[in-house]
Amino acid sequence: MTFLEFYNMVLKETKTLDELSFPVEKVVFPRGTVITTYGEIEGSVYFINSGIVELSIKSYMTEKIIDFFFENEMVASLTSFLIQSESDVQLTALMDCELERVNYHDLMKAYEHDLSINKFGRKIMEGAYIRKSNREKALLTKTAEEIYAKMFRTHPQYISYIPVNKIAKYLGIHPESLSRIRKKLNS
């Protein structure tokens, strides 16, 4: 799926790229590339055509993984993007990624005169809020095993591309504990 297909699906429209009131640029980030770094002001929002993007945050002396974003999802350092402040999170390509990006200033101009763009933005923000809320609820009510099992059910094609230590960080457990969980789920 492309950004345009995603846009049309969300709004139930059939616009072409020429009909969008903002440009969409295709970009490629090799595996390991930092897309948005700590302290940078997020200037774009991205749609993932292919690949996995990790969202991490610094915590004291360590780095914690907040979430993983996959194909056909939007990603950005959202707080930084929305209020144009320094990012407290980092986006990293976990594998070669093909993304489509929309520039902040182009999107803000489009918001001023295009009601469908406003509707699209609202729906994306609603989805981001629901995702964040569900993640928080899972962390408070589910075990690491339950969270991993759901991740495995919803994104089985990607699990092998995410290093075990990163999945463990995401779950808030040690890699050895994740090995036990994986062993248990595979038996």
C-alpha positions in Angstrom: 0.0 0.0 0.0 1.2 3.5 -0.7 0.4 6.7 1.2 -2.1 7.7 -1.4 -3.9 4.4 -1.1 -3.9 4.7 2.7 -5.2 8.3 2.4 -8.0 7.2 0.1 -8.9 4.2 2.3 -9.1 6.4 5.4 -11.3 9.0 3.7 -13.1 6.7 1.4 -12.0 8.9 -1.6 -10.3 8.3 -4.9 -7.9 11.2 -5.2 -4.7 11.1 -7.3 -1.3 12.4 -6.0 -1.8 15.5 -8.2 -5.1 16.2 -6.4 -3.5 16.2 -2.9 -2.9 19.7 -1.6 0.6 18.8 -0.4 3.6 16.9 -1.9 4.5 13.4 -0.9 8.1 12.4 -1.2 9.4 8.8 -1.3 12.5 8.2 0.8 14.7 5.2 1.6 16.5 4.6 4.9 19.0 1.8 5.1 18.9 -0.5 8.1 20.2 1.2 11.2 19.7 4.7 9.9 18.3 7.2 12.5 15.4 8.9 10.9 14.7 11.4 13.6 17.2 11.8 16.4 16.9 13.0 20.0 16.7 16.8 20.2 15.8 17.2 16.5 12.5 19.0 15.6 10.4 16.6 13.6 9.8 18.1 10.2 7.9 15.3 8.6 5.3 12.5 9.2 6.1 9.2 7.4 4.0 6.4 5.9 5.8 3.0 5.9 5.7 1.3 2.5 8.1 -1.4 3.7 10.3 -2.0 6.7 10.1 -1.6 10.4 10.7 1.6 12.4 11.7 1.5 16.1 10.5 4.3 18.4 12.8 4.6 21.5 13.4 7.0 24.4 16.3 7.6 26.7 15.7 6.6 30.3 18.5 7.5 32.8 21.5 5.4 31.6 19.5 3.2 29.2 17.3 3.4 26.2 13.8 2.0 26.2 11.8 0.9 23.2 8.4 2.4 23.2 7.0 0.8 20.0 7.6 -0.7 16.6 5.9 0.5 13.5 5.3 -1.7 10.5 4.3 -1.6 6.8 1.1 0.5 6.1 1.4 2.5 9.3 2.1 6.2 9.9 5.1 7.2 12.2 6.7 10.4 13.5 8.1 11.8 16.6 4.5 12.9 17.2 4.8 15.4 20.0 7.8 17.1 18.3 5.9 17.2 15.0 2.7 18.6 16.5 4.2 21.4 18.6 7.5 21.8 16.7 9.7 21.2 19.8 12.8 19.1 20.2 12.1 15.4 20.0 12.4 13.3 23.2 12.2 10.1 21.1 14.2 8.6 18.3 13.1 6.9 15.2 15.4 4.2 13.7 15.0 2.0 10.6 15.3 -1.6 11.9 15.6 -2.9 8.4 15.8 -1.2 5.0 12.8 1.0 4.9 10.9 2.7 2.0 8.8 5.5 3.4 6.8 8.3 2.0 7.0 11.6 3.9 4.9 14.7 4.2 6.6 17.9 5.3 5.2 19.7 8.4 4.9 23.1 6.7 3.2 21.7 3.6 0.7 19.9 5.7 -0.1 23.0 7.8 -0.7 25.0 4.6 -3.0 22.3 3.4 -4.9 22.3 6.7 -5.7 26.0 6.2 -7.8 25.4 3.1 -8.7 21.7 2.6 -11.4 20.2 4.8 -10.6 16.6 3.7 -6.9 17.1 4.8 -8.2 18.2 8.2 -10.4 15.1 8.4 -7.5 12.9 7.4 -5.3 14.5 10.1 -8.0 14.1 12.7 -8.4 10.4 11.9 -4.7 9.8 12.0 -4.5 11.6 15.4 -7.4 9.5 16.7 -5.6 6.3 15.6 -2.4 7.4 17.2 -4.2 8.2 20.5 -5.9 4.8 20.4 -2.6 3.0 19.7 -0.9 4.8 22.6 -3.8 4.2 25.0 -3.9 0.5 24.1 -0.1 0.2 24.6 -0.4 1.9 28.1 -3.3 -0.4 29.0 -1.4 -3.5 27.9 1.6 -2.5 30.0 -0.6 -2.1 33.0 -2.8 -5.2 32.6 -1.0 -7.8 30.5 2.1 -9.9 31.1 5.1 -9.8 28.9 4.1 -13.2 27.5 0.6 -11.9 26.6 2.0 -8.8 24.9 4.6 -10.9 22.9 1.9 -13.4 21.9 -0.3 -10.6 20.5 2.7 -9.1 18.7 3.5 -12.5 17.2 -0.2 -12.9 16.1 -0.5 -9.4 14.6 3.0 -9.2 12.9 4.4 -12.7 12.5 6.2 -11.8 9.2 8.3 -9.2 11.0 9.2 -10.8 14.3 12.3 -12.5 12.8 13.6 -9.1 11.7 13.6 -7.6 15.2 16.6 -8.6 17.3 15.7 -10.5 20.5 17.3 -7.9 22.7 15.1 -5.1 21.2 11.9 -7.2 21.7 13.0 -7.8 25.3 13.5 -4.0 25.8 10.1 -3.4 24.3 8.5 -5.9 26.7 10.6 -4.5 29.7 12.2 -7.9 30.4 15.6 -9.5 30.0 16.5 -11.4 26.8 16.7 -14.7 28.8 13.1 -14.2 29.9 12.0 -13.6 26.4 13.8 -16.9 25.3 11.7 -18.7 27.9 8.5 -17.1 26.7 9.4 -18.0 23.1 10.2 -21.5 24.0 6.9 -21.9 25.9 4.8 -20.4 23.1 6.6 -22.7 20.5 5.9 -25.9 22.5 
